[in-house]
Amino acid sequence: MAASASFQEKKPSAWEEVDPSEREFYQRWFERWGEKGPFHFEEMLRAHAANHVNFIDPRFYLLFEGRKVPYSIANSLWTCSSCLEFFNILGGEWPLKYVTACAGAVHFARLPRDQYFSVSVSNNAGIQKESQSVSG
């Protein structure tokens, strides 16, 4: 999914520049939440990109009133920069989407881990917490 032309066109070029502190952050986060198996940073980056792609060109979505409703395809650990979807920087063309908070939003903003938020675009745009949890 990350090789999609629409994603390559829309992603910031700085996303290719990974700071060593990012690798350390995700390593600690991975170990803290007891994920099974070895930590593979490159695999995590691919999952982060695929999640963003799903809001640019949805391959995983619900149908609601005949419209696509894209959603995060990963749990909080495997989701990156959820603010891009919360604030419609990516996926703004979808009037409704379901977004899980990324590790940074869980850690720094104290959003609940592994839960979907309903993000709707209207005259009174808003973000609402949904009760569904995400399994990894």
Secondary structure, 3 states (H helix, E strand, C coil): CCCCHHHHHHCCHHHHCCCHHHHHHHHHHHHHCCCCCCCCHHHHHHHHHHHHHHHHCCCCEEEECCEEEEECCCCHHHCCCCHHHHCCCCCCCCCEEEEECCHHHHHHCCCCCCEEEEEECCCCCEEEEEEEECCC
